[in-house]
Structure formats: structure tokens, C-alpha cells
Amino acid sequence: MSVHTSRRGEVTVDSLAAMKRDGRPIAAMTAYDASFARLLDEAGLDVVLVGDSLGMVIQGGSTTLPVTVDDMVYHARCVRAGLDRALLMVDLPFLSFSTPEVAVANAGRMLKEADAQMVKLEGGGAQVDTVARLTECGIPVCAHLGLKPQSVHKLGGYRMQGRDEASARAMLEDALALEAAGADLVLLECVPATLAEEVARNLRVPVIGIGSGSGCDGQILVLHDAIGVSARMPGFARDFLADAGSIHAAMTTYVADVRARRFPTGK
Ligand code: KIV
């Protein structure tokens, strides 16, 4: 499989920052293989994430915890083969960023072996040093806050985060600290819409939301939720394939709805 292809008109960290400045919402989606990656790229997605959600939607597990760095590299190489324009972001799986140097080694594999342009890691203030070290090494980072599926056993389930005043303040402070450490993007999963909007307003870098209302700088969904093939559809997701007739049309509709802020509806 060839990696490190030359790409024209590709989305970069800078172009995502410019989208935030211009008020143009960013459309992102997960993918795990080349065929779907190509469909998403052709539909105009800006960011394609190889999520460790693959532990659930591809491997059939009940959590993301068993996913390995090798799994991520393999699927990231598959997705890279299908992309021409979209920015390729890859998750660092559970325990693959337990220290800054471990994070550098594993994130380095994503960039060197799969030609990823950004890594994503779950964590709040505790990851500030890791984000700073990755940044020093020239590795773009997305910090994932809110519901962190890798911490499911600590959280006691997959539920909305930042509902009370203290945890909402802590999340905003974490987001600011991670941005100061060099994070290029922040992802908020299952956070109250008012809090997500406040975080997006206070950060210079783009904030992408999932299940976090319409006030973020962009949206992301798990592909299998967006085409209605997940075993359990989260309440915030929408089956874009139901009315579209083809996966390409479904993805084109998703991009148009995110750009026009028709998805998600309501606050
Ligand atoms: O792993 C994943 O697919 C994610 C999404 C929830 C954005 O992190």
C-alpha cells in the first residue's frame, strides 16, 4: 500500500483555523477503510477521523479499550489510500499516550507509517504536558474533552459530561490550557450545548462537536451512525442515508447540513 502521496487543495491545520475565522462550519466524519474514505473525500468532508470507535463498529466490541496502536496504523493506512483532500486525523488508542515520550513514539507511527496529519487524544488538564511535547515535535494534536470513551469505566457509562457548574468550569479551563499547550483542534463529545458554545467562543482554535449542540465550529459523527448501520444509534445522530438513496448523496447532504448549520438542529 502506498502512503505519502502528493495531494492538491488539501485541508490543513491552517485552513481549518481559517474556516473558524471565516465562520464556515467544518464537516468531519469517521472512516476506517479506503472505499468509504474516498466517498467522504468526494462528498467534501474537511476532516476524516480514523477513530478508535473502530473497536465497536468494526471489531464489534462493547468498548474502545482493546484497540491497539497496530490496529490504528492499519486502518489509517487504508483510509489514507482513499483520501485526496480531507485532513487525516487518527486516534491514539487507550494507554498509547500514558507519558509524553510514549505519546511521541505512537503518534510518530501515525504520521510516519500512515501519513496522518493530526492525532487525537482523550484527556483534560492531565494531558497538557503531552500535548506540549507533541507540539514541540511538530505533531498536530486534537484534544478530545467531554465524554471520553476510553474512561468509560471511570465515568460509569457513556453519559453527558459537564452538566454542573464546577465540571463545566473545569472543562473550559482544560480546553484553554490545552490550546495554550499547542492543541490545534478541540473535540467536545456529549457536552451541554451552552457549554460547548462557550468553549468555542473562548478558544482561537476550532472546536468540533459531537452530541454537543449547534454552537461549535464544526460537527463530527461516527460513519456507522450517519448511515444507520450502528447496533445502537445515539440520540444525537441522524441517519442521512434513510432519505438520500446512496451513501455519496447521504454524505453530500451531511456536509451541506453542517455548513448551513441545519445539523444538528436545536440547541
Ligand atoms: O473514536 C471516535 O470515533 C471518536 C468520535 C466519537 C468522534 O472519537
Residues whose N, C-alpha, C, O or C-beta is under 5 A from the ligand:
A	BS01	KIV	T30 G51 D52 S53 I220 V222
